[in-house]
């Protein structure tokens, strides 16, 4: 630190989800491999308008760069991750090294099927097969598959690209997300149910935005449905 500059040097740490737990690794452990997807070391330079007068001032400056609370962390995340982090992530700001992530399991009735739809759980906007309220047209409600509501029919579901970090680590697994497929067969809101990490969750979400389905139907009319989708990543 100088009167007009604060410099931080750190080690980049990556997290991935394996065997129902959050695990961390850094690229130092694979430093003999060639061309890592990003540099392991991080340098941050902060220009100061005036010299720091106290530890409190330094803390306020760092709070503009780092998340020191669960709210700050959640607010920094893309929509894909926010719901999952709210439900599963916690940490004590007095013990910053102790991150706690619980692994949320998909509903037990779901069937494992690559890129195919599965029923949403009971927390979905509509219960399976439940008719909408009389005052709300079916075309404006979100259903779940079953009991008179047909599943969307996949028309175009190209596989997502591998992230550079996951390919570098030869990391494989499955991502489970909850989505809403609208009455036009387009994928709308996407949220994580069971993440994989190393950028694969983001890759899945980006590609899913291009997917197209024959819409679900209720009483012969197209409707929006909430459901879970599992996408597998494998290197061959």
GINORBEL-V451293 format. One record per residue. N is the residue number from 0. RES is the residue in three letters. PSI is psi in whole degrees, 0 to 359 (none if undefined). OMEGA is omega in whole degrees, 0 to 359 (none if undefined). BURIAL is I if it has 24 or more other C-alpha atoms within 12 Angstrom, else O. Layout:
# GINORBEL-V451293
N,RES,PSI,OMEGA,BURIAL  N,RES,PSI,OMEGA,BURIAL
This chain:
# GINORBEL-V451293
0,UNK,137,173,O  1,UNK,172,181,O  2,UNK,331,183,O  3,UNK,13,185,O  4,UNK,138,175,O  5,UNK,121,182,O  6,UNK,133,179,O  7,UNK,134,175,O  8,UNK,132,182,O  9,UNK,175,179,O  10,UNK,126,178,O  11,UNK,132,180,O  12,UNK,137,179,O  13,UNK,148,178,I  14,UNK,145,174,I  15,UNK,162,184,I  16,UNK,115,181,I  17,UNK,140,179,O  18,UNK,43,177,O  19,UNK,36,175,O  20,UNK,157,177,O  21,UNK,128,181,I  22,UNK,149,181,O  23,UNK,147,172,O  24,UNK,163,174,O  25,UNK,163,187,I  26,UNK,357,174,I  27,UNK,327,183,O  28,UNK,348,177,O  29,UNK,33,187,O  30,UNK,345,179,O  31,UNK,349,177,O  32,UNK,155,183,O  33,UNK,149,171,O  34,UNK,66,175,O  35,UNK,154,183,O  36,UNK,342,174,O  37,UNK,162,181,O  38,UNK,137,183,O  39,UNK,330,184,O  40,UNK,147,180,O  41,UNK,129,174,O  42,UNK,128,179,O  43,UNK,124,177,O  44,UNK,126,179,O  45,UNK,120,177,O  46,UNK,131,182,O  47,UNK,136,176,O  48,UNK,330,179,O  49,UNK,161,181,O  50,UNK,146,177,O  51,UNK,133,183,O  52,UNK,348,183,O  53,UNK,167,176,O  54,UNK,328,178,O  55,UNK,321,177,O  56,UNK,320,178,O  57,UNK,319,179,O  58,UNK,320,179,O  59,UNK,321,177,O  60,UNK,314,182,I  61,UNK,331,179,O  62,UNK,343,176,O  63,UNK,346,182,O  64,UNK,321,186,O  65,UNK,158,177,O  66,UNK,116,180,O  67,UNK,6,178,I  68,UNK,163,178,O  69,UNK,320,180,I  70,UNK,314,179,O  71,UNK,320,180,O  72,UNK,311,181,I  73,UNK,318,180,I  74,UNK,335,181,O  75,UNK,349,187,O  76,UNK,153,171,O  77,UNK,162,182,O  78,UNK,325,181,O  79,UNK,321,188,I  80,UNK,342,192,I  81,UNK,312,181,O  82,UNK,317,180,I  83,UNK,317,181,I  84,UNK,320,179,I  85,UNK,318,183,I  86,UNK,330,193,O  87,UNK,345,187,I  88,UNK,140,174,I  89,UNK,153,173,I  90,UNK,156,179,I  91,UNK,118,183,O  92,UNK,339,177,O  93,UNK,345,178,O  94,UNK,71,188,O  95,UNK,341,180,O  96,UNK,352,184,O  97,UNK,89,176,O  98,UNK,139,179,I  99,UNK,121,177,O  100,UNK,124,174,I  101,UNK,149,182,I  102,UNK,120,181,I  103,UNK,125,181,I  104,UNK,142,174,O  105,UNK,162,179,I  106,UNK,137,186,O  107,UNK,337,183,O  108,UNK,353,182,O  109,UNK,146,176,O  110,UNK,138,178,O  111,UNK,118,181,O  112,UNK,118,184,O  113,UNK,121,175,O  114,UNK,9,179,I  115,UNK,159,184,I  116,UNK,155,176,I  117,UNK,154,183,I  118,UNK,146,175,I  119,UNK,161,180,I  120,UNK,184,188,I  121,UNK,347,180,O  122,UNK,1,179,O  123,UNK,161,184,I  124,UNK,332,179,I  125,UNK,145,177,I  126,UNK,153,183,I  127,UNK,120,175,I  128,UNK,3,183,I  129,UNK,131,177,I  130,UNK,148,180,I  131,UNK,163,176,I  132,UNK,148,186,O  133,UNK,328,185,O  134,UNK,353,182,O  135,UNK,120,179,O  136,UNK,147,179,O  137,UNK,328,183,I  138,UNK,348,181,I  139,UNK,2,181,O  140,UNK,161,174,I  141,UNK,122,182,I  142,UNK,177,166,I  143,UNK,155,183,I  144,UNK,138,176,I  145,UNK,158,176,I  146,UNK,56,176,O  147,UNK,353,177,O  148,UNK,115,182,I  149,UNK,155,178,I  150,UNK,149,173,I  151,UNK,148,181,I  152,UNK,118,181,I  153,UNK,130,177,I  154,UNK,316,182,O  155,UNK,106,183,O  156,UNK,67,180,I  157,UNK,146,181,O  158,UNK,144,179,O  159,UNK,158,176,I  160,UNK,153,174,I  161,UNK,144,172,I  162,UNK,155,181,I  163,UNK,318,182,O  164,UNK,317,181,I  165,UNK,322,178,I  166,UNK,320,179,O  167,UNK,321,181,O  168,UNK,357,184,I  169,UNK,45,185,O  170,UNK,133,183,I  171,UNK,161,178,I  172,UNK,195,183,I  173,UNK,141,175,I  174,UNK,132,174,I  175,UNK,127,180,I  176,UNK,155,170,I  177,UNK,139,183,I  178,UNK,164,168,I  179,UNK,122,174,I  180,UNK,116,187,I  181,UNK,178,186,I  182,UNK,354,174,I  183,UNK,1,179,O  184,UNK,16,178,I  185,UNK,147,180,I  186,UNK,125,180,I  187,UNK,240,184,I  188,UNK,132,180,I  189,UNK,127,177,I  190,UNK,149,180,I  191,UNK,136,171,I  192,UNK,313,176,I  193,UNK,107,184,I  194,UNK,171,179,I  195,UNK,322,178,I  196,UNK,181,179,I  197,UNK,30,175,I  198,UNK,355,182,I  199,UNK,328,179,I  200,UNK,317,178,I  201,UNK,321,178,I  202,UNK,319,179,I  203,UNK,315,182,I  204,UNK,319,180,I  205,UNK,314,182,I  206,UNK,324,182,O  207,UNK,334,178,I  208,UNK,341,180,I  209,UNK,353,184,O  210,UNK,149,177,I  211,UNK,140,181,I  212,UNK,154,161,I  213,UNK,125,191,I  214,UNK,156,172,I  215,UNK,158,181,I  216,UNK,145,175,I  217,UNK,121,185,I  218,UNK,37,177,O  219,UNK,359,181,O  220,UNK,140,178,O  221,UNK,137,178,I  222,UNK,162,174,I  223,UNK,143,178,I  224,UNK,148,172,I  225,UNK,136,181,I  226,UNK,168,176,I  227,UNK,145,177,I  228,UNK,135,178,I  229,UNK,128,180,I  230,UNK,129,182,I  231,UNK,138,173,I  232,UNK,123,180,I  233,UNK,142,176,O  234,UNK,131,182,O  235,UNK,none,none,O
